């Protein structure tokens, strides 16, 4: 995990919502789907390009292509 100097906020940009997973893999279980336009906090990024994100009380992994600054 590569952690940024501080957590940053992002906005979900995914028409069908953003699936938060329990690991950095599209095969990992989906913990929650966040609605498009929701604010999330990004606390880290993996070398493979997955974000460690927080949404309400859930901390999970998300792909980078659906989060914008």
PyMOL Python script that loads the backbone (N, CA, C, O; Angstrom):
from pymol import cmd

cmd.read_pdbstr("""\
ATOM      1  N   UNK A   1       0.850  -1.176   0.000  1.00  0.00           N
ATOM      2  CA  UNK A   1       0.000   0.000   0.000  1.00  0.00           C
ATOM      3  C   UNK A   1       0.891   1.232   0.000  1.00  0.00           C
ATOM      4  O   UNK A   1       1.819   1.342   0.801  1.00  0.00           O
ATOM      5  N   UNK A   2       0.602   2.142  -0.892  1.00  0.00           N
ATOM      6  CA  UNK A   2       1.289   3.422  -0.949  1.00  0.00           C
ATOM      7  C   UNK A   2       0.335   4.456  -0.380  1.00  0.00           C
ATOM      8  O   UNK A   2      -0.712   4.715  -0.973  1.00  0.00           O
ATOM      9  N   UNK A   3       0.663   5.039   0.732  1.00  0.00           N
ATOM     10  CA  UNK A   3      -0.238   6.001   1.380  1.00  0.00           C
ATOM     11  C   UNK A   3       0.128   7.422   0.966  1.00  0.00           C
ATOM     12  O   UNK A   3       1.306   7.777   0.927  1.00  0.00           O
ATOM     13  N   UNK A   4      -0.889   8.241   0.655  1.00  0.00           N
ATOM     14  CA  UNK A   4      -0.590   9.649   0.379  1.00  0.00           C
ATOM     15  C   UNK A   4      -0.203  10.358   1.670  1.00  0.00           C
ATOM     16  O   UNK A   4      -0.388   9.814   2.759  1.00  0.00           O
ATOM     17  N   UNK A   5       0.331  11.565   1.553  1.00  0.00           N
ATOM     18  CA  UNK A   5       0.729  12.334   2.731  1.00  0.00           C
ATOM     19  C   UNK A   5      -0.473  12.633   3.630  1.00  0.00           C
ATOM     20  O   UNK A   5      -0.321  12.796   4.841  1.00  0.00           O
ATOM     21  N   UNK A   6      -1.650  12.705   3.044  1.00  0.00           N
ATOM     22  CA  UNK A   6      -2.885  12.932   3.795  1.00  0.00           C
ATOM     23  C   UNK A   6      -4.041  12.363   2.989  1.00  0.00           C
ATOM     24  O   UNK A   6      -3.933  12.190   1.775  1.00  0.00           O
ATOM     25  N   UNK A   7      -5.129  12.076   3.653  1.00  0.00           N
ATOM     26  CA  UNK A   7      -6.303  11.550   2.961  1.00  0.00           C
ATOM     27  C   UNK A   7      -6.904  12.642   2.088  1.00  0.00           C
ATOM     28  O   UNK A   7      -6.904  13.817   2.456  1.00  0.00           O
ATOM     29  N   UNK A   8      -7.408  12.247   0.941  1.00  0.00           N
ATOM     30  CA  UNK A   8      -8.033  13.188   0.025  1.00  0.00           C
ATOM     31  C   UNK A   8      -9.461  12.739  -0.274  1.00  0.00           C
ATOM     32  O   UNK A   8      -9.778  11.550  -0.221  1.00  0.00           O
ATOM     33  N   UNK A   9     -10.307  13.702  -0.586  1.00  0.00           N
ATOM     34  CA  UNK A   9     -11.684  13.388  -0.946  1.00  0.00           C
ATOM     35  C   UNK A   9     -11.797  13.193  -2.443  1.00  0.00           C
ATOM     36  O   UNK A   9     -11.049  13.788  -3.218  1.00  0.00           O
ATOM     37  N   UNK A  10     -12.729  12.364  -2.837  1.00  0.00           N
ATOM     38  CA  UNK A  10     -13.010  12.138  -4.245  1.00  0.00           C
ATOM     39  C   UNK A  10     -14.503  11.979  -4.437  1.00  0.00           C
ATOM     40  O   UNK A  10     -15.253  11.807  -3.476  1.00  0.00           O
ATOM     41  N   UNK A  11     -14.923  12.036  -5.677  1.00  0.00           N
ATOM     42  CA  UNK A  11     -16.331  11.884  -6.021  1.00  0.00           C
ATOM     43  C   UNK A  11     -16.483  10.653  -6.901  1.00  0.00           C
ATOM     44  O   UNK A  11     -15.715  10.446  -7.840  1.00  0.00           O
ATOM     45  N   UNK A  12     -17.480   9.844  -6.585  1.00  0.00           N
ATOM     46  CA  UNK A  12     -17.763   8.649  -7.380  1.00  0.00           C
ATOM     47  C   UNK A  12     -18.294   9.085  -8.739  1.00  0.00           C
ATOM     48  O   UNK A  12     -19.233   9.876  -8.825  1.00  0.00           O
ATOM     49  N   UNK A  13     -17.686   8.562  -9.797  1.00  0.00           N
ATOM     50  CA  UNK A  13     -18.094   8.858 -11.166  1.00  0.00           C
ATOM     51  C   UNK A  13     -18.375   7.531 -11.864  1.00  0.00           C
ATOM     52  O   UNK A  13     -17.596   7.074 -12.700  1.00  0.00           O
ATOM     53  N   UNK A  14     -19.500   6.927 -11.505  1.00  0.00           N
ATOM     54  CA  UNK A  14     -19.878   5.626 -12.051  1.00  0.00           C
ATOM     55  C   UNK A  14     -21.396   5.564 -12.122  1.00  0.00           C
ATOM     56  O   UNK A  14     -22.074   5.556 -11.095  1.00  0.00           O
ATOM     57  N   UNK A  15     -21.922   5.519 -13.334  1.00  0.00           N
ATOM     58  CA  UNK A  15     -23.369   5.587 -13.542  1.00  0.00           C
ATOM     59  C   UNK A  15     -24.148   4.584 -12.703  1.00  0.00           C
ATOM     60  O   UNK A  15     -25.199   4.928 -12.162  1.00  0.00           O
ATOM     61  N   UNK A  16     -23.667   3.369 -12.584  1.00  0.00           N
ATOM     62  CA  UNK A  16     -24.361   2.346 -11.813  1.00  0.00           C
ATOM     63  C   UNK A  16     -23.907   2.269 -10.361  1.00  0.00           C
ATOM     64  O   UNK A  16     -24.324   1.369  -9.632  1.00  0.00           O
ATOM     65  N   UNK A  17     -23.059   3.202  -9.929  1.00  0.00           N
ATOM     66  CA  UNK A  17     -22.517   3.181  -8.577  1.00  0.00           C
ATOM     67  C   UNK A  17     -21.150   2.532  -8.557  1.00  0.00           C
ATOM     68  O   UNK A  17     -20.739   1.879  -9.516  1.00  0.00           O
ATOM     69  N   UNK A  18     -20.460   2.720  -7.460  1.00  0.00           N
ATOM     70  CA  UNK A  18     -19.106   2.200  -7.275  1.00  0.00           C
ATOM     71  C   UNK A  18     -19.138   1.049  -6.291  1.00  0.00           C
ATOM     72  O   UNK A  18     -19.579   1.207  -5.152  1.00  0.00           O
ATOM     73  N   UNK A  19     -18.669  -0.114  -6.733  1.00  0.00           N
ATOM     74  CA  UNK A  19     -18.646  -1.288  -5.850  1.00  0.00           C
ATOM     75  C   UNK A  19     -17.377  -1.273  -4.998  1.00  0.00           C
ATOM     76  O   UNK A  19     -16.263  -1.243  -5.521  1.00  0.00           O
ATOM     77  N   UNK A  20     -17.565  -1.293  -3.683  1.00  0.00           N
ATOM     78  CA  UNK A  20     -16.431  -1.398  -2.765  1.00  0.00           C
ATOM     79  C   UNK A  20     -16.196  -2.875  -2.478  1.00  0.00           C
ATOM     80  O   UNK A  20     -17.129  -3.614  -2.163  1.00  0.00           O
ATOM     81  N   UNK A  21     -14.958  -3.290  -2.588  1.00  0.00           N
ATOM     82  CA  UNK A  21     -14.616  -4.714  -2.429  1.00  0.00           C
ATOM     83  C   UNK A  21     -13.712  -4.924  -1.224  1.00  0.00           C
ATOM     84  O   UNK A  21     -13.033  -4.002  -0.772  1.00  0.00           O
ATOM     85  N   UNK A  22     -13.714  -6.152  -0.711  1.00  0.00           N
ATOM     86  CA  UNK A  22     -12.919  -6.442   0.473  1.00  0.00           C
ATOM     87  C   UNK A  22     -11.451  -6.720   0.159  1.00  0.00           C
ATOM     88  O   UNK A  22     -10.658  -6.940   1.074  1.00  0.00           O
ATOM     89  N   UNK A  23     -11.080  -6.713  -1.114  1.00  0.00           N
ATOM     90  CA  UNK A  23      -9.685  -6.883  -1.535  1.00  0.00           C
ATOM     91  C   UNK A  23      -9.517  -6.221  -2.904  1.00  0.00           C
ATOM     92  O   UNK A  23     -10.501  -5.898  -3.569  1.00  0.00           O
ATOM     93  N   UNK A  24      -8.284  -6.026  -3.313  1.00  0.00           N
ATOM     94  CA  UNK A  24      -8.012  -5.344  -4.574  1.00  0.00           C
ATOM     95  C   UNK A  24      -8.048  -6.308  -5.758  1.00  0.00           C
ATOM     96  O   UNK A  24      -7.033  -6.587  -6.395  1.00  0.00           O
ATOM     97  N   UNK A  25      -9.252  -6.804  -6.027  1.00  0.00           N
ATOM     98  CA  UNK A  25      -9.472  -7.729  -7.132  1.00  0.00           C
ATOM     99  C   UNK A  25     -10.937  -7.653  -7.555  1.00  0.00           C
ATOM    100  O   UNK A  25     -11.824  -7.521  -6.712  1.00  0.00           O
ATOM    101  N   UNK A  26     -11.185  -7.737  -8.845  1.00  0.00           N
ATOM    102  CA  UNK A  26     -12.577  -7.747  -9.304  1.00  0.00           C
ATOM    103  C   UNK A  26     -13.290  -9.044  -8.919  1.00  0.00           C
ATOM    104  O   UNK A  26     -14.513  -9.134  -9.021  1.00  0.00           O
ATOM    105  N   UNK A  27     -12.532 -10.043  -8.479  1.00  0.00           N
ATOM    106  CA  UNK A  27     -13.120 -11.293  -7.990  1.00  0.00           C
ATOM    107  C   UNK A  27     -13.474 -11.229  -6.503  1.00  0.00           C
ATOM    108  O   UNK A  27     -14.147 -12.123  -5.992  1.00  0.00           O
ATOM    109  N   UNK A  28     -13.031 -10.188  -5.809  1.00  0.00           N
ATOM    110  CA  UNK A  28     -13.282 -10.057  -4.363  1.00  0.00           C
ATOM    111  C   UNK A  28     -14.750  -9.727  -4.101  1.00  0.00           C
ATOM    112  O   UNK A  28     -15.442  -9.175  -4.957  1.00  0.00           O
ATOM    113  N   UNK A  29     -15.204 -10.074  -2.916  1.00  0.00           N
ATOM    114  CA  UNK A  29     -16.602  -9.835  -2.532  1.00  0.00           C
ATOM    115  C   UNK A  29     -16.919  -8.344  -2.506  1.00  0.00           C
ATOM    116  O   UNK A  29     -16.099  -7.528  -2.083  1.00  0.00           O
ATOM    117  N   UNK A  30     -18.120  -8.002  -2.965  1.00  0.00           N
ATOM    118  CA  UNK A  30     -18.601  -6.618  -2.922  1.00  0.00           C
ATOM    119  C   UNK A  30     -19.202  -6.365  -1.545  1.00  0.00           C
ATOM    120  O   UNK A  30     -20.121  -7.069  -1.124  1.00  0.00           O
ATOM    121  N   UNK A  31     -18.680  -5.354  -0.839  1.00  0.00           N
ATOM    122  CA  UNK A  31     -19.178  -5.015   0.491  1.00  0.00           C
ATOM    123  C   UNK A  31     -20.341  -4.034   0.431  1.00  0.00           C
ATOM    124  O   UNK A  31     -21.263  -4.094   1.244  1.00  0.00           O
ATOM    125  N   UNK A  32     -20.285  -3.125  -0.549  1.00  0.00           N
ATOM    126  CA  UNK A  32     -21.289  -2.067  -0.652  1.00  0.00           C
ATOM    127  C   UNK A  32     -21.171  -1.433  -2.033  1.00  0.00           C
ATOM    128  O   UNK A  32     -20.095  -1.437  -2.631  1.00  0.00           O
ATOM    129  N   UNK A  33     -22.269  -0.890  -2.538  1.00  0.00           N
ATOM    130  CA  UNK A  33     -22.254  -0.118  -3.780  1.00  0.00           C
ATOM    131  C   UNK A  33     -22.590   1.325  -3.434  1.00  0.00           C
ATOM    132  O   UNK A  33     -23.647   1.604  -2.868  1.00  0.00           O
ATOM    133  N   UNK A  34     -21.690   2.240  -3.775  1.00  0.00           N
ATOM    134  CA  UNK A  34     -21.855   3.653  -3.451  1.00  0.00           C
ATOM    135  C   UNK A  34     -22.497   4.353  -4.646  1.00  0.00           C
ATOM    136  O   UNK A  34     -22.055   4.161  -5.779  1.00  0.00           O
ATOM    137  N   UNK A  35     -23.525   5.155  -4.415  1.00  0.00           N
ATOM    138  CA  UNK A  35     -24.193   5.844  -5.520  1.00  0.00           C
ATOM    139  C   UNK A  35     -23.285   6.842  -6.246  1.00  0.00           C
ATOM    140  O   UNK A  35     -22.400   7.447  -5.641  1.00  0.00           O
ATOM    141  N   UNK A  36     -23.519   6.999  -7.539  1.00  0.00           N
ATOM    142  CA  UNK A  36     -22.816   7.984  -8.349  1.00  0.00           C
ATOM    143  C   UNK A  36     -22.961   9.370  -7.728  1.00  0.00           C
ATOM    144  O   UNK A  36     -24.044   9.741  -7.277  1.00  0.00           O
ATOM    145  N   UNK A  37     -21.874  10.129  -7.706  1.00  0.00           N
ATOM    146  CA  UNK A  37     -21.889  11.476  -7.155  1.00  0.00           C
ATOM    147  C   UNK A  37     -21.588  11.566  -5.674  1.00  0.00           C
ATOM    148  O   UNK A  37     -21.457  12.669  -5.142  1.00  0.00           O
ATOM    149  N   UNK A  38     -21.474  10.431  -4.991  1.00  0.00           N
ATOM    150  CA  UNK A  38     -21.182  10.418  -3.554  1.00  0.00           C
ATOM    151  C   UNK A  38     -19.736  10.821  -3.299  1.00  0.00           C
ATOM    152  O   UNK A  38     -18.859  10.580  -4.129  1.00  0.00           O
ATOM    153  N   UNK A  39     -19.494  11.436  -2.144  1.00  0.00           N
ATOM    154  CA  UNK A  39     -18.149  11.798  -1.719  1.00  0.00           C
ATOM    155  C   UNK A  39     -17.541  10.643  -0.933  1.00  0.00           C
ATOM    156  O   UNK A  39     -18.196  10.055  -0.073  1.00  0.00           O
ATOM    157  N   UNK A  40     -16.285  10.322  -1.234  1.00  0.00           N
ATOM    158  CA  UNK A  40     -15.558   9.299  -0.499  1.00  0.00           C
ATOM    159  C   UNK A  40     -14.207   9.877  -0.100  1.00  0.00           C
ATOM    160  O   UNK A  40     -13.776  10.902  -0.629  1.00  0.00           O
ATOM    161  N   UNK A  41     -13.547   9.211   0.836  1.00  0.00           N
ATOM    162  CA  UNK A  41     -12.205   9.606   1.253  1.00  0.00           C
ATOM    163  C   UNK A  41     -11.227   8.539   0.791  1.00  0.00           C
ATOM    164  O   UNK A  41     -11.441   7.349   1.019  1.00  0.00           O
ATOM    165  N   UNK A  42     -10.154   8.968   0.141  1.00  0.00           N
ATOM    166  CA  UNK A  42      -9.122   8.061  -0.345  1.00  0.00           C
ATOM    167  C   UNK A  42      -7.931   8.156   0.603  1.00  0.00           C
ATOM    168  O   UNK A  42      -7.376   9.237   0.804  1.00  0.00           O
ATOM    169  N   UNK A  43      -7.538   7.020   1.186  1.00  0.00           N
ATOM    170  CA  UNK A  43      -6.455   7.034   2.171  1.00  0.00           C
ATOM    171  C   UNK A  43      -5.198   6.332   1.698  1.00  0.00           C
ATOM    172  O   UNK A  43      -4.179   6.360   2.388  1.00  0.00           O
ATOM    173  N   UNK A  44      -5.251   5.701   0.529  1.00  0.00           N
ATOM    174  CA  UNK A  44      -4.066   5.027   0.013  1.00  0.00           C
ATOM    175  C   UNK A  44      -4.331   4.450  -1.359  1.00  0.00           C
ATOM    176  O   UNK A  44      -5.464   4.435  -1.839  1.00  0.00           O
ATOM    177  N   UNK A  45      -3.266   3.975  -1.981  1.00  0.00           N
ATOM    178  CA  UNK A  45      -3.365   3.354  -3.303  1.00  0.00           C
ATOM    179  C   UNK A  45      -2.372   2.200  -3.363  1.00  0.00           C
ATOM    180  O   UNK A  45      -1.256   2.302  -2.853  1.00  0.00           O
ATOM    181  N   UNK A  46      -2.784   1.114  -3.985  1.00  0.00           N
ATOM    182  CA  UNK A  46      -1.896  -0.032  -4.124  1.00  0.00           C
ATOM    183  C   UNK A  46      -1.010   0.151  -5.343  1.00  0.00           C
ATOM    184  O   UNK A  46      -1.282   1.007  -6.185  1.00  0.00           O
ATOM    185  N   UNK A  47       0.035  -0.634  -5.443  1.00  0.00           N
ATOM    186  CA  UNK A  47       0.916  -0.573  -6.604  1.00  0.00           C
ATOM    187  C   UNK A  47       0.183  -0.982  -7.876  1.00  0.00           C
ATOM    188  O   UNK A  47       0.579  -0.592  -8.974  1.00  0.00           O
ATOM    189  N   UNK A  48      -0.887  -1.769  -7.733  1.00  0.00           N
ATOM    190  CA  UNK A  48      -1.655  -2.192  -8.905  1.00  0.00           C
ATOM    191  C   UNK A  48      -2.753  -1.189  -9.270  1.00  0.00           C
ATOM    192  O   UNK A  48      -3.494  -1.406 -10.228  1.00  0.00           O
ATOM    193  N   UNK A  49      -2.863  -0.079  -8.503  1.00  0.00           N
ATOM    194  CA  UNK A  49      -3.778   0.988  -8.875  1.00  0.00           C
ATOM    195  C   UNK A  49      -5.147   0.971  -8.224  1.00  0.00           C
ATOM    196  O   UNK A  49      -6.048   1.672  -8.683  1.00  0.00           O
ATOM    197  N   UNK A  50      -5.326   0.201  -7.182  1.00  0.00           N
ATOM    198  CA  UNK A  50      -6.598   0.189  -6.445  1.00  0.00           C
ATOM    199  C   UNK A  50      -6.517   1.200  -5.314  1.00  0.00           C
ATOM    200  O   UNK A  50      -5.471   1.355  -4.683  1.00  0.00           O
ATOM    201  N   UNK A  51      -7.630   1.890  -5.058  1.00  0.00           N
ATOM    202  CA  UNK A  51      -7.706   2.853  -3.962  1.00  0.00           C
ATOM    203  C   UNK A  51      -8.211   2.198  -2.683  1.00  0.00           C
ATOM    204  O   UNK A  51      -9.118   1.367  -2.720  1.00  0.00           O
ATOM    205  N   UNK A  52      -7.617   2.579  -1.546  1.00  0.00           N
ATOM    206  CA  UNK A  52      -8.169   2.264  -0.226  1.00  0.00           C
ATOM    207  C   UNK A  52      -9.100   3.431   0.084  1.00  0.00           C
ATOM    208  O   UNK A  52      -8.642   4.568   0.204  1.00  0.00           O
ATOM    209  N   UNK A  53     -10.391   3.171   0.214  1.00  0.00           N
ATOM    210  CA  UNK A  53     -11.357   4.254   0.388  1.00  0.00           C
ATOM    211  C   UNK A  53     -12.228   4.040   1.614  1.00  0.00           C
ATOM    212  O   UNK A  53     -12.381   2.922   2.105  1.00  0.00           O
ATOM    213  N   UNK A  54     -12.793   5.137   2.095  1.00  0.00           N
ATOM    214  CA  UNK A  54     -13.762   5.098   3.195  1.00  0.00           C
ATOM    215  C   UNK A  54     -15.034   5.775   2.725  1.00  0.00           C
ATOM    216  O   UNK A  54     -14.998   6.824   2.081  1.00  0.00           O
ATOM    217  N   UNK A  55     -16.160   5.158   3.056  1.00  0.00           N
ATOM    218  CA  UNK A  55     -17.473   5.726   2.774  1.00  0.00           C
ATOM    219  C   UNK A  55     -18.352   5.397   3.964  1.00  0.00           C
ATOM    220  O   UNK A  55     -18.618   4.229   4.247  1.00  0.00           O
ATOM    221  N   UNK A  56     -18.797   6.423   4.655  1.00  0.00           N
ATOM    222  CA  UNK A  56     -19.550   6.256   5.896  1.00  0.00           C
ATOM    223  C   UNK A  56     -18.741   5.371   6.830  1.00  0.00           C
ATOM    224  O   UNK A  56     -17.645   5.770   7.225  1.00  0.00           O
ATOM    225  N   UNK A  57     -19.213   4.209   7.199  1.00  0.00           N
ATOM    226  CA  UNK A  57     -18.478   3.346   8.131  1.00  0.00           C
ATOM    227  C   UNK A  57     -17.733   2.207   7.444  1.00  0.00           C
ATOM    228  O   UNK A  57     -17.213   1.316   8.114  1.00  0.00           O
ATOM    229  N   UNK A  58     -17.677   2.226   6.126  1.00  0.00           N
ATOM    230  CA  UNK A  58     -17.049   1.137   5.385  1.00  0.00           C
ATOM    231  C   UNK A  58     -15.680   1.558   4.861  1.00  0.00           C
ATOM    232  O   UNK A  58     -15.539   2.616   4.247  1.00  0.00           O
ATOM    233  N   UNK A  59     -14.669   0.718   5.108  1.00  0.00           N
ATOM    234  CA  UNK A  59     -13.349   0.897   4.515  1.00  0.00           C
ATOM    235  C   UNK A  59     -13.120  -0.281   3.595  1.00  0.00           C
ATOM    236  O   UNK A  59     -13.268  -1.433   4.004  1.00  0.00           O
ATOM    237  N   UNK A  60     -12.754   0.003   2.337  1.00  0.00           N
ATOM    238  CA  UNK A  60     -12.636  -1.072   1.358  1.00  0.00           C
ATOM    239  C   UNK A  60     -11.755  -0.632   0.205  1.00  0.00           C
ATOM    240  O   UNK A  60     -11.149   0.439   0.248  1.00  0.00           O
ATOM    241  N   UNK A  61     -11.688  -1.464  -0.827  1.00  0.00           N
ATOM    242  CA  UNK A  61     -10.890  -1.199  -2.012  1.00  0.00           C
ATOM    243  C   UNK A  61     -11.796  -0.833  -3.180  1.00  0.00           C
ATOM    244  O   UNK A  61     -12.926  -1.310  -3.285  1.00  0.00           O
ATOM    245  N   UNK A  62     -11.270   0.033  -4.064  1.00  0.00           N
ATOM    246  CA  UNK A  62     -12.019   0.483  -5.231  1.00  0.00           C
ATOM    247  C   UNK A  62     -11.070   0.692  -6.400  1.00  0.00           C
ATOM    248  O   UNK A  62      -9.905   1.043  -6.215  1.00  0.00           O
ATOM    249  N   UNK A  63     -11.580   0.473  -7.605  1.00  0.00           N
ATOM    250  CA  UNK A  63     -10.759   0.744  -8.782  1.00  0.00           C
ATOM    251  C   UNK A  63     -10.624   2.256  -8.980  1.00  0.00           C
ATOM    252  O   UNK A  63     -11.487   3.029  -8.564  1.00  0.00           O
ATOM    253  N   UNK A  64      -9.552   2.649  -9.607  1.00  0.00           N
ATOM    254  CA  UNK A  64      -9.262   4.068  -9.782  1.00  0.00           C
ATOM    255  C   UNK A  64     -10.092   4.724 -10.878  1.00  0.00           C
ATOM    256  O   UNK A  64     -10.254   5.944 -10.860  1.00  0.00           O
ATOM    257  N   UNK A  65     -10.611   3.977 -11.809  1.00  0.00           N
ATOM    258  CA  UNK A  65     -11.256   4.590 -12.963  1.00  0.00           C
ATOM    259  C   UNK A  65     -12.616   5.217 -12.655  1.00  0.00           C
ATOM    260  O   UNK A  65     -13.193   5.890 -13.509  1.00  0.00           O
ATOM    261  N   UNK A  66     -13.124   5.003 -11.459  1.00  0.00           N
ATOM    262  CA  UNK A  66     -14.446   5.540 -11.122  1.00  0.00           C
ATOM    263  C   UNK A  66     -14.427   6.580 -10.009  1.00  0.00           C
ATOM    264  O   UNK A  66     -15.466   6.880  -9.421  1.00  0.00           O
ATOM    265  N   UNK A  67     -13.249   7.133  -9.716  1.00  0.00           N
ATOM    266  CA  UNK A  67     -13.123   8.144  -8.679  1.00  0.00           C
ATOM    267  C   UNK A  67     -12.421   9.357  -9.271  1.00  0.00           C
ATOM    268  O   UNK A  67     -11.349   9.231  -9.863  1.00  0.00           O
ATOM    269  N   UNK A  68     -13.020  10.524  -9.113  1.00  0.00           N
ATOM    270  CA  UNK A  68     -12.413  11.758  -9.607  1.00  0.00           C
ATOM    271  C   UNK A  68     -12.184  12.707  -8.443  1.00  0.00           C
ATOM    272  O   UNK A  68     -12.923  12.693  -7.459  1.00  0.00           O
ATOM    273  N   UNK A  69     -11.157  13.528  -8.567  1.00  0.00           N
ATOM    274  CA  UNK A  69     -10.832  14.489  -7.516  1.00  0.00           C
ATOM    275  C   UNK A  69     -11.823  15.635  -7.509  1.00  0.00           C
ATOM    276  O   UNK A  69     -11.708  16.545  -6.688  1.00  0.00           O
TER     277      UNK A  69
END
""", "prot")
cmd.dss("prot")
cmd.show_as("cartoon", "prot")
cmd.util.cbc("prot")
cmd.orient("prot")
